[in-house]
């Protein structure tokens, strides 16, 4: 099923930075690019070790009701440089109309510079189911029972 995500570029955004795009026919996520404000485009957004920052995309989005945008780290940035997201996956709700920023964290040992136009995250569009909540006197029994973290094996 295909849905359309409406995009609005911020007034300051560089229109030469690519819009979100799927890199292969089977890709689940569309790459999001850093669209840095004019004042830091040359030097980039510097993330020191353990540093966090919101990386601007220069976009605002309109997601159809009944869907969300999940923002996820890019595997190459995380494995090669330790760049991830502190709240992965991040959720952009269908009623949000503010700037689309990507929270990043540098888990690597060296500073990393996010360059203007660099692909920094992936956006996955997913349907949203809303649950009802019911307080009950007891829960059904299962074979697993109360077994929690690590209870099904090593790690």
C-alpha atoms as a printed R data frame, in Angstrom:
    type eleno elety resid chain resno      x       y      z
1   ATOM     1    CA   UNK     A     1  0.000   0.000  0.000
2   ATOM     2    CA   UNK     A     2  1.373   3.418 -0.916
3   ATOM     3    CA   UNK     A     3  0.649   6.605  0.987
4   ATOM     4    CA   UNK     A     4  1.683  10.147  0.163
5   ATOM     5    CA   UNK     A     5  3.650  12.222  2.635
6   ATOM     6    CA   UNK     A     6  3.317  15.941  1.987
7   ATOM     7    CA   UNK     A     7  6.519  17.958  2.454
8   ATOM     8    CA   UNK     A     8  7.131  21.633  3.070
9   ATOM     9    CA   UNK     A     9 10.647  23.076  2.896
10  ATOM    10    CA   UNK     A    10 11.604  25.601  5.563
11  ATOM    11    CA   UNK     A    11 12.227  29.105  4.160
12  ATOM    12    CA   UNK     A    12 15.944  28.865  5.016
13  ATOM    13    CA   UNK     A    13 16.401  25.319  3.656
14  ATOM    14    CA   UNK     A    14 18.741  24.603  0.756
15  ATOM    15    CA   UNK     A    15 16.566  23.293 -2.121
16  ATOM    16    CA   UNK     A    16 19.540  21.383 -3.597
17  ATOM    17    CA   UNK     A    17 19.494  18.928 -0.648
18  ATOM    18    CA   UNK     A    18 17.659  15.777 -1.776
19  ATOM    19    CA   UNK     A    19 14.181  15.048 -0.492
20  ATOM    20    CA   UNK     A    20 13.646  11.744  1.362
21  ATOM    21    CA   UNK     A    21 14.326   8.900 -1.044
22  ATOM    22    CA   UNK     A    22 14.468   5.111 -1.116
23  ATOM    23    CA   UNK     A    23 17.907   3.997 -2.294
24  ATOM    24    CA   UNK     A    24 16.857   0.545 -3.557
25  ATOM    25    CA   UNK     A    25 13.648  -1.096 -4.771
26  ATOM    26    CA   UNK     A    26 13.364  -3.166 -1.577
27  ATOM    27    CA   UNK     A    27 14.307  -0.455  0.930
28  ATOM    28    CA   UNK     A    28 11.871  -0.037  3.824
29  ATOM    29    CA   UNK     A    29 13.272   3.342  4.828
30  ATOM    30    CA   UNK     A    30 13.699   6.550  2.858
31  ATOM    31    CA   UNK     A    31 16.949   8.374  3.651
32  ATOM    32    CA   UNK     A    32 16.691  11.737  5.399
33  ATOM    33    CA   UNK     A    33 19.431  14.281  4.703
34  ATOM    34    CA   UNK     A    34 20.948  16.960  6.888
35  ATOM    35    CA   UNK     A    35 19.897  20.383  5.659
36  ATOM    36    CA   UNK     A    36 21.997  22.660  7.826
37  ATOM    37    CA   UNK     A    37 21.201  26.334  8.418
38  ATOM    38    CA   UNK     A    38 23.307  28.763  6.360
39  ATOM    39    CA   UNK     A    39 25.494  29.705  9.342
40  ATOM    40    CA   UNK     A    40 26.909  26.177  9.802
41  ATOM    41    CA   UNK     A    41 26.779  24.672  6.307
42  ATOM    42    CA   UNK     A    42 30.514  25.067  5.716
43  ATOM    43    CA   UNK     A    43 31.807  23.672  9.012
44  ATOM    44    CA   UNK     A    44 29.020  21.145  9.534
45  ATOM    45    CA   UNK     A    45 27.358  19.944 12.719
46  ATOM    46    CA   UNK     A    46 30.091  18.613 15.020
47  ATOM    47    CA   UNK     A    47 29.206  15.799 17.418
48  ATOM    48    CA   UNK     A    48 31.891  15.171 20.055
49  ATOM    49    CA   UNK     A    49 32.059  11.719 21.694
50  ATOM    50    CA   UNK     A    50 28.819  11.214 23.667
51  ATOM    51    CA   UNK     A    51 27.538  14.516 22.248
52  ATOM    52    CA   UNK     A    52 23.911  14.887 21.210
53  ATOM    53    CA   UNK     A    53 22.267  17.313 18.799
54  ATOM    54    CA   UNK     A    54 19.134  17.719 16.735
55  ATOM    55    CA   UNK     A    55 20.123  17.594 13.071
56  ATOM    56    CA   UNK     A    56 17.780  19.715 10.948
57  ATOM    57    CA   UNK     A    57 16.332  18.362  7.703
58  ATOM    58    CA   UNK     A    58 14.833  21.660  6.531
59  ATOM    59    CA   UNK     A    59 11.476  19.911  6.160
60  ATOM    60    CA   UNK     A    60  8.052  19.808  7.734
61  ATOM    61    CA   UNK     A    61  5.814  16.832  7.001
62  ATOM    62    CA   UNK     A    62  2.127  15.992  6.828
63  ATOM    63    CA   UNK     A    63  1.607  12.315  7.539
64  ATOM    64    CA   UNK     A    64 -1.848  10.862  6.783
65  ATOM    65    CA   UNK     A    65 -4.036  10.065  9.759
66  ATOM    66    CA   UNK     A    66 -3.627   6.419 10.746
67  ATOM    67    CA   UNK     A    67  0.120   6.423  9.987
68  ATOM    68    CA   UNK     A    68  3.345   7.423 11.700
69  ATOM    69    CA   UNK     A    69  6.856   8.152 10.510
70  ATOM    70    CA   UNK     A    70  9.463   6.101 12.349
71  ATOM    71    CA   UNK     A    71 12.880   7.759 12.213
72  ATOM    72    CA   UNK     A    72 15.724   5.260 12.550
73  ATOM    73    CA   UNK     A    73 19.527   5.393 12.501
74  ATOM    74    CA   UNK     A    74 21.434   4.529  9.347
75  ATOM    75    CA   UNK     A    75 23.367   1.282  9.775
76  ATOM    76    CA   UNK     A    76 26.497   2.583  8.032
77  ATOM    77    CA   UNK     A    77 26.815   5.628 10.292
78  ATOM    78    CA   UNK     A    78 26.238   3.549 13.405
79  ATOM    79    CA   UNK     A    79 28.661   0.718 12.602
80  ATOM    80    CA   UNK     A    80 31.433   2.826 11.053
81  ATOM    81    CA   UNK     A    81 31.287   5.925 13.270
82  ATOM    82    CA   UNK     A    82 29.040   5.191 16.272
83  ATOM    83    CA   UNK     A    83 26.408   7.717 15.178
84  ATOM    84    CA   UNK     A    84 22.963   6.655 16.361
85  ATOM    85    CA   UNK     A    85 19.774   8.097 17.795
86  ATOM    86    CA   UNK     A    86 19.161   8.314 21.547
87  ATOM    87    CA   UNK     A    87 15.441   7.535 21.091
88  ATOM    88    CA   UNK     A    88 15.459   4.987 18.326
89  ATOM    89    CA   UNK     A    89 13.111   4.674 16.666
90  ATOM    90    CA   UNK     A    90 11.754   8.182 16.928
91  ATOM    91    CA   UNK     A    91  8.097   8.673 16.109
92  ATOM    92    CA   UNK     A    92  6.609  11.534 14.132
93  ATOM    93    CA   UNK     A    93  2.847  11.591 14.698
94  ATOM    94    CA   UNK     A    94  0.287  12.423 12.008
95  ATOM    95    CA   UNK     A    95 -0.793  15.611 13.788
96  ATOM    96    CA   UNK     A    96  2.734  17.086 14.143
97  ATOM    97    CA   UNK     A    97  3.516  20.020 11.846
98  ATOM    98    CA   UNK     A    98  6.766  21.355 13.308
99  ATOM    99    CA   UNK     A    99 10.300  21.075 11.925
100 ATOM   100    CA   UNK     A   100 11.530  17.555 11.209
101 ATOM   101    CA   UNK     A   101 14.744  17.163 13.171
102 ATOM   102    CA   UNK     A   102 16.782  14.019 13.769
103 ATOM   103    CA   UNK     A   103 18.153  13.560 17.291
104 ATOM   104    CA   UNK     A   104 21.670  12.150 16.955
105 ATOM   105    CA   UNK     A   105 24.227  10.875 19.455
106 ATOM   106    CA   UNK     A   106 27.884  10.060 18.896
107 ATOM   107    CA   UNK     A   107 28.671   6.777 20.679
108 ATOM   108    CA   UNK     A   108 32.072   6.602 19.000
109 ATOM   109    CA   UNK     A   109 35.466   7.543 20.474
110 ATOM   110    CA   UNK     A   110 36.118  10.475 18.100
111 ATOM   111    CA   UNK     A   111 34.246  13.619 17.103
112 ATOM   112    CA   UNK     A   112 32.159  13.251 13.962
113 ATOM   113    CA   UNK     A   113 31.055  16.044 11.650
114 ATOM   114    CA   UNK     A   114 27.642  15.831 10.003
115 ATOM   115    CA   UNK     A   115 28.037  17.447  6.582
116 ATOM   116    CA   UNK     A   116 25.402  19.506  4.794
117 ATOM   117    CA   UNK     A   117 23.404  17.140  2.559
118 ATOM   118    CA   UNK     A   118 24.657  13.965  4.298
119 ATOM   119    CA   UNK     A   119 22.190  11.116  4.758
120 ATOM   120    CA   UNK     A   120 21.671  10.922  8.532
121 ATOM   121    CA   UNK     A   121 18.616   8.723  9.184
122 ATOM   122    CA   UNK     A   122 15.869   6.647  7.609
123 ATOM   123    CA   UNK     A   123 12.134   7.323  7.625
124 ATOM   124    CA   UNK     A   124  9.800   4.334  7.692
125 ATOM   125    CA   UNK     A   125  6.075   4.967  7.237
126 ATOM   126    CA   UNK     A   126  3.943   2.551  9.252
127 ATOM   127    CA   UNK     A   127  0.253   2.114 10.041
128 ATOM   128    CA   UNK     A   128 -0.828   2.924 13.586
129 ATOM   129    CA   UNK     A   129 -3.265   0.814 15.581
130 ATOM   130    CA   UNK     A   130 -4.843   2.446 18.613
131 ATOM   131    CA   UNK     A   131 -5.521   0.116 21.527
132 ATOM   132    CA   UNK     A   132 -8.183   0.228 24.174
133 ATOM   133    CA   UNK     A   133 -7.040  -0.326 27.748
134 ATOM   134    CA   UNK     A   134 -8.930  -2.503 30.231
135 ATOM   135    CA   UNK     A   135 -8.126  -3.190 33.860
136 ATOM   136    CA   UNK     A   136 -8.773  -6.853 34.750
137 ATOM   137    CA   UNK     A   137 -8.482  -8.982 37.891
138 ATOM   138    CA   UNK     A   138 -6.049 -11.480 36.321
139 ATOM   139    CA   UNK     A   139 -4.151 -12.178 33.103
140 ATOM   140    CA   UNK     A   140 -4.222 -15.413 31.088
141 ATOM   141    CA   UNK     A   141 -1.489 -17.929 31.975
142 ATOM   142    CA   UNK     A   142  1.265 -18.692 29.407
143 ATOM   143    CA   UNK     A   143  4.183 -21.140 29.247
144 ATOM   144    CA   UNK     A   144  6.601 -18.223 29.640
145 ATOM   145    CA   UNK     A   145  4.777 -16.696 32.582
146 ATOM   146    CA   UNK     A   146  6.698 -13.904 34.297
147 ATOM   147    CA   UNK     A   147 10.026 -14.719 32.619
148 ATOM   148    CA   UNK     A   148 11.505 -11.375 31.610
149 ATOM   149    CA   UNK     A   149 14.849  -9.989 30.483
150 ATOM   150    CA   UNK     A   150 17.092 -12.877 29.375
151 ATOM   151    CA   UNK     A   151 14.703 -15.564 30.585
152 ATOM   152    CA   UNK     A   152 14.524 -17.393 27.265
153 ATOM   153    CA   UNK     A   153 18.258 -17.956 26.921
154 ATOM   154    CA   UNK     A   154 21.707 -16.442 27.031
155 ATOM   155    CA   UNK     A   155 21.907 -12.655 26.558
